[in-house]
């Protein structure tokens, strides 16, 4: 159960379903979004069954129950899915219920505490994509007696033929991939570009892939402060080869992050990464091996790294090679699916 709007978690759900189907399972995605959400068409093109449920709350919950009855395993990928399912959970005791937290936010309001206090009696296993997310959740909500595990996200590897080499033309193209929301803090990337000398700015391009409520503020900042730099807002793009072949360096500036699919995908496409030191970023990005790390909101440090990347293009190529090998060795989708399969097959102990 997942939305099919733009986001790494949503893409992961689709990829996981493809791998599960290859292993003989019959996955179905239940979405509470809209029929025209960007990734619905992507899932349907891959012949993954998608059921979009909308309407009045009571009717939505009835249709959810009808959908849940079709499957022995219910895998929820968002807190919102858990919250809407609360009245149904007592009727799902014969089903295995798995809850994956893709983020590391505390969900510390009274509302979320009540949701999780009720849900823990019926959810058999909770999974996290980073140890930080696991620790924060259990500090906030308890759930000591619910089966808990960390399962790294995995990705489907692109073939070598689909990877475009770096142009080596004296310019640096930087990519930002993800929702344009305050949590992702893309404004710090633009602030870093503003700190660069004007002659350096002219050699830098920034490419944003994604949509969200911060689009207008980011565009306004660009118009006011970055006349010397080229900044392109591509909107929603589904083709990952078009995204990652568009730049040489991925910038991940988030305030919090789980195990970022965007970082994994960039590494798989032999792209170096510069990322804030939050969540699973430090697991994926190895300093001076496949990229750089900087403290959250430290635009000055980010600007210095950008200048280094521009001055040493060969280092980006070396980082890219190392990054792809790391993903091949440790973050394959097959490995992730096998770990989830074990969770599905274990009995679980909801209380």
N, C-alpha and C positions, 0 to 999 in steps of 0.2 A: 504494500500500500504506500503510494508516494504520489506527490504532485508531479506533473510533467512540464513544469515551467523551467526556465533557464537556471542551471546550477550544476555543480559537480556531483552532488548527491543524486540528482535526478538522472544524470548521464550514467552514473555508476549503476543505478537500478536497471536501466536498460541493458547495459553490458552484462550485468550479472544474469539477467533473464536469458540473454543469448547463450551464455555459457551453460546455464542450467538446462536449457533445451537441448544443447549438444550432448549433455549427459543423460538424456532420456526423461527429464522432468517436463511438466506442463505448466509453466508459470503464466500467471495473468496479472497485469498491473491494474490496480484500482486507483483511480485518480479522483480527487475532490476538486479539481480545477475546472477548466473549460475545454470544450471540444476543440477549440482552435489554439490551445496552448502549444508553444513551439515544438516540444518534444513528442507530442501525441503522434504527429505525422511520421517522425523518425521511428518511433516504436512500431507503428503500423507497417511502414516500409520493410521492417525487419521481420514481419509476420508474427509479432508479439501481440497477443490478445490484450486489448485495453478496454476497460469499462470506466466511463466517466460518469460520476454520480453527482448530481446537483439538484437543488430544489429546497423545499421547506425542510427544517431540521428533522422533524419526525419521519418524513418520507425518506430523507437521505439515510437515516439510521435503519429503516426497514430494508431499503435496498442494499445497504452494507451487510446486514445480516443474511440476506439472500445470497449475496456474493460470497460471504465467509463460509456458508454451508457447502459451497462447491469444493472446498479445499481442506485437506487435513492440516496444513501449515499456513499460518497467517504471519507475514513478516512486515512489520510497520517500520517506516523509515523517517518518521517525523513526530515530534511531540503533538502537533495538531491532529494527526491521525489517531493517536492514543486518546486524546481528549474527546474527540467526536465519537469514538468507539466505546466510551465508558459504559453506557447503558446496555451494550451488547455483550460485553466481556463475561458477565456471569453465565451467559448461555453458550459460551465457547469452551467449556471445561474439557471437552473431548478433543479439542484441537491444540496443537502446539503453537504457542504465540511467542514470537521473537520480536524484540524491539531494538533497533539500531539507532544509536545517537551519533549523528555525523558531525555535530558541532561540539563545542566545549563551553557554551554559555551556561550559567548556573541555573537559569529558570527559577529564580529565587522569590518570585512574587507569591503571595498567599494562594492565588488561583492555581499556579503550577504546582505548588506544594500539595494542594488538595487533590489535584489530578493524579499525581504520582503516588500519593498515599493510598488512593483507592485502586489504582491500576496494578500496583505491585502484588496484589492478591491473586491476580489472574495471568500475569505475564510470566512465562516459564524461563526465558533467558533474555538478558540484556547484553548487547554488544556495543563496543566503542571502537572508533577508528584511531584513537590515540590514548596513551596512558594518562595524559593530562585530563582528557575528557572523562575518563573513568574515575579518576581521583576526585575531580570537582563534583561529579554527579553524586557519588556515594557520600561525600562530605555534606552535601546539601540535602539529599533525600533518603539516605540510609540504604535500604534494599539489601541489607547484609545477607539475607537468606535466599536471594534470587541468584541463580547461576549467572556469573558475570565474566566476560572475556574481552580481550582486545584483539580485533581482527583487522589487520592492515588492509586498506583498500587496494585493489589491483586494477590493472588496465589491460585492454587488448592492444598488443604491440603493433604499431604500423610496420609495414615492410620497408626495407631499405630503399626500394625503388620509389617510395612515396615521400622520401625526405629530400628536400631541396637544399643543396649546399649553401653556405654563407656567401653572399655576393662579393665580399672583399672589395668594396668600392669607396672606402674611406668614410662611410656613414654607419651609424648605429641605429638599428630599429629595435625599439623596446615594446613589448606587448604586455597588456593587462587583460586577463581573461577571468570573467566572473560577473556576478551581479553588481551593478553600480549602486551600491547602498553604503550607508555610513560605516557599517561593520568592516567593509573591505578597505575603507580609508584611501581610496585612489587619489584623493587630493594631495596626499604627501608626495606622490610621484610627480605631479605637476609642480609642486613647490620645489622639489629637488631640481627640476629642469630650470625653473626660474633662477635658481642660485648659480647656474652655470654661466660662464662668460658668454657674451653674445656670439662670438665666433664659434664656440663649441655648440651652442644651441642650434646653430644653422646646420650642424652635422648630425643632429638627432631627430629621429621620428618617434612618435608615440602612437601606438595603435590600441584602441580600446575595443574589446569584444564583449558585448553584454548590454543589458538594459536595466533600468531601475530609477528610483526617485532622485538619485544624485546626478543624473545625466545633465540636467539644466545647470546646476551649480558648477559642474566640471567644464561645461562649454563656456559659461560666463567667465570663469577664471582664465581659460585659454584665451578668450578674446581680449581680456583686459591686460594680461601679463606675459603672454608667450607669442608675441608677434614674430619672433625670429625662429621659432620651432614649428615643425609640422606635426599637428595632432589630428588624428583621424578617429572618428567614432563610427564603427562599423555596424553597431546594433547587434541583433541576434544572428549568429552564423552557426549552422549545424555541422558543416564540413570541417572536421578537425584538421585535415591536411591544409586547408586554406587558412585556418587560424595560425597554426604553429609554423608554417613555412613563410609567414608574413614578417617575422622578426627573428633576431638573433639572441635576444635576452628577454626572459620573462621576469616581470617585476611583481612580486606578491607583497602587498603592503598592509595586510589585514591586522585588525586589533586582536582577533582570536581566529584560530583555524584548527580544523581537525587534521585529517591526513589528506592533503589537498590533491584532488584529481588533476587540477590544472598544472601543478608542479610535476606530477608524475608524467602527464602527457607531454609537457615541454621537454622533460629529460628524454623521454622515448623518441622524440623528434630531434634529438641531439642539440637541444637548446640549453644554454646556461641559464641559471636562475639566481636572482637576488631576492631575498625574502626576509620579512621581519621575524625576529626571534620569538615566535609564539607557537603554541600547539605542536603539531607534528612537523612544522617546517624544518626544525633543526634535525629531525630524523632523516628527512629526504635530502636536504641540502647540506652537503659536507663542505665546510669552509676551505676554499682554495683547491678543492678537488673537482666539484661540479658546479660551483657557484660561490655566492657570498651571503652572509647574514648581517643584519643590522638591527639595532634596537627599534622597537615600534615608534613611529612618528619622528625618527631622527632623519629629517630631510637632508641635513648637511652631510651625514655619512653616506646616504644614498647618492647624493650628488657626486661625492668623491669616487664611489664605486663606478658610477656611470662614466666618469672621465677615464678611469682605469680601463674599463671595458672598451671604450672607444680607442684608446691609445694602444691596446694590446689585443687585436682581433684574433691572433693565433691562440691566445689563451681561451677565448670563447669556443673555438673549435675543439681544443683539448678537453675543456669542461664538458662539452656536448657528448664527446665519445664516452667519457667516464660516466656521465649521467645515464646514457642509454644502457650501458652494461650493468649499472646498478639496478635499474628497473627490471632488466631481463633476469638478473640473479635473485631479486628479492620481492618484486611486486607484480608478479604475473597474475592475471585474472584467474587462471586455473588454480593457483595456490589458494587464492581468496575463496573461490567456490568450494574447494575441498574443506576448508575450515568451517564455512557456513553449513556444508552438508553434515559435518560432525555435530554441529549445534542442533540441526534439525533432527538428527537421529537420536541424540541423547534425550533421556526421559524428561529432565527438567523438574523443578520443584517450586511451583508457584505456591504462595501461602495466603 
